Amino acid sequence: MENVHPEGKKPVLVYDGDCGFCQLCTARWSRLTGEKVIYRPFQEVGKNYPQISPEGFDSSVYFIDPEGHFYSGAQAVFKTLSYAPCGKWFLKAYERIPGIAPVSEWSYRKVAENRNIFSALTRWVWGHSLEVPTWYYTRRVFIFILSLIYLAAFLSIWVQIEGLVGQQGIIPVTDHLKDAAAYWGVERFWRQPTLFWLVSGDWFLYAVCLVGAGASLCAMLNRALGLSLFLMWGLYLSLFNVAQPFLGFQWDILLLETGFLSLFLIPWGCHKAESPPSTIVLFLFRFLLFRIVFSSGLVKIISKDPTWNDLTALYYHYETQPLPTWIGWYVHQLPHGFQEFSVACVFIIQLGIVFLIFGPRRIRYAGCAVLIFLEVLILLTGNYGFFNFLMLALCLLLLDDSVLSRWLPKSRKYPRKRETKRIFARKNMIFSGMGVGALAISLMLYAVPLVITSDKYPSIYVAIENMIRPLR
């Protein structure tokens, strides 16, 4: 069908502005296509296209190309997505692969016929704000909290380092490195990467802690962010590899893994526009949070401890944990029925609710709230170093800017321009590729305990048990 194009030379997608599901889809598509496609509700521009009846607009979206040709249904969707990066493959599949077109059109009709249901479901799951979420404020707050944790860690080590691994310490760093060199040989540099292979004097131990603390302060002030995060991670890794067993706790390992992922979360370079966080990297952070929480529940079952099976573990937990708090003493006095109910809730959260963090906006918010509630309870009843603060920081990444911006003063809010420079596109492609590789390795290693039994592969099972033992 031909028509004089009212919007000029750009293609237009006309949709139902009263349909929440349509609004959500077009909001997502507009992010992919950028300014190449114009999106308009038919309530505003329907009169510009007299060839299309109101009933037609009400039952389907319409794509109008620059020449004035009209396309509806699934074909209109694929025509729109063809203007997105790598989006032409969908249109080619629709046009060239037998069976794709009729299946796509049938699926589209079913959705269109039940648009009221999909619209209500969309608003219930995503809320009234259907805009594509951004993570600028969230990233900044997360980096600030992470840097603060780094600062506390470096200062804590600084006041103890000489007595722990100094020349006259409990386990001198020189002796540790000599033993590692004798055992690993030339492999020692990548088996135990540390700057102390170069210098191992007490003054250098202090210098590493102070430089790490200084880098933490710089990152908190958003100065030389990339270099600061790299220094924090590298210096803490150096300390970690020579201060065993004093830095061999779960929170030290989590800080290193979180710090490494944060290197790919931040914008690098001196560009005027700040690039958005990579979607793959954000997913890796969520998967890290999922692994910790889900493993904490899974290991309770794998341990075959009868107190977890009969829900009596909290009878003894508060009096046997490393550093109980005064609040923990009072919680320990609560009735046994409440303690058993609490254990059941822990299993529900760690083995069930944790999956909500992969859901849409409101579902993800609900999962975040429950996890924060659990971490705060653990924080109040026991002292696990900075582990719980790291967990809370990871939970923070489940909240997008639409949540955090409500708590920021107007003077701290500033508009974000969508950056379409090629350099950011290339950087995101590189980060996405690395992220997919890291996710594949992580999934493979994490899935092994679920598919391998101890009877068939005892050595592998023992290795896995050693991997998850710190979580107990």
Steps between C-alpha positions, in 0.01 A plus 500: 500500500632844404472826687668838526729464801397755768816449707747569223774257405515300822297180551217511751350236726142580602367316807216507750590758764244359746658154502759456776652202322542707181658782698748263660598342168542831319705637791736203465512522122569873501811435705623255237415706193593841642394789283472290186132421564225735622245355743152654517170390662214480250288716731727791399589428138226265378333781304818535292442153358142492365574177313504316833170464685475556877419129533827419322701715740317344791592146396861542383807719491589655165842569357524771235830506311652818349335425165156487662446123490291352783574178689303356790520225759816298552642628172477856635690392811779337299518800267548722804767279655690491171619851588661370820857364510495140372121530469483423130538129576145489640357653184704270276378197695141624469532550124716204399454210741183298428255488789641798692256753355174311570612398851604858578173644374294242692691579819453872444125460451466302823682771692294773334173322578598486869664839521292601804639206696854568381458871573383436858774245554761741364397781732489264796849364430673816376296768678374824351844608381561304182815682396816300446684497836836670539771424753713816522408599856495137612849447363633809671356406841620141461856611417497736799394220739748256347781754536399563861523126568842492333609791720389323817676180386831672423500700825413189700794313346731801537481498880571124516718423201840506670390270781334259260738463204783746573862392537436424868135407453308179556550381140774719343433581137858411403462148637167460324647607167801273539276202561281595201805538276634161605165331442377674182826595330448732204125451526495698824444833325159404364413248771538770765506840325630766739720807496696360792697282262682825421538646850400339829621739770280632778503850352356362177223323690401832655535678165264257325235551769531880491495519119193277500331726753591805291357338186182425694462866593554603137231259382259627767555852364457373140857592406710283266232237546637231271856525630381515862286188470779313325748598773260397776439162344865433411637610837242304697574194285869543582423509872254211471762268351762559772279549807350152517327388714417845634335615175353168394144566607191505284471878511857540368425275202172680436671839512752391238234357268277803540795734451600321181151522351482869592787568260259425216207689652649848492557735204861509382655790313454877504182539297253779559206262503494219755442161346227285658587183693521186292191280525717188504712633787188588700376146443835364621458694823153353542634153432773558761234594754292199397795261536576618852142488625397181322823323597443598863170309485633216287798434726267454798340209315827356365654507849235248617502671838191368688442837668420654163280208399287520815506883506681519835824664379418836659478332840881504492594756235507813714721344769741335256550770235842672503409842644140525622357843576295603803192496277582141411480406869143628523400327174645177639249520787198495267275188506606190310194525279617838376851363441366213289280741306807719438696205358212419265496865386875487436453200270212671319709815446828335405358226279189670361462874534857557380381415147288817501813712446494394133141617452352825364507826693245447781581132534868588529421771757310247711792256492737782589290605800488145640876447455578833666272407789687170545843664482403766754382231742830312458691826545317582824545156656858414398828658393628370168742780416393698196326203336147620568583852382629355173180300465292812558704680233430218254130520586515871421580417137152347472352850530512730197516879490122537526531389864819674606416832331209543743747528788741738330472879542411688184843661494658155458276400209614566151371388163671217321544525128480184301844438357518343158869546426664205336767476768240418765335246272835328450576509871163345580561231241836418657358497851202296387728242339714474810188488716346217298824305532520559874133407542546179302797395715318594819187308400705195406689495830188570702290235326750221566382430859143466376571234236790300645459257787766414755482126422577537131753783514639505857807714428300769321238496772766549768640794305154655479447444871823690563378784278174551688631420849563870583128565450403283797 
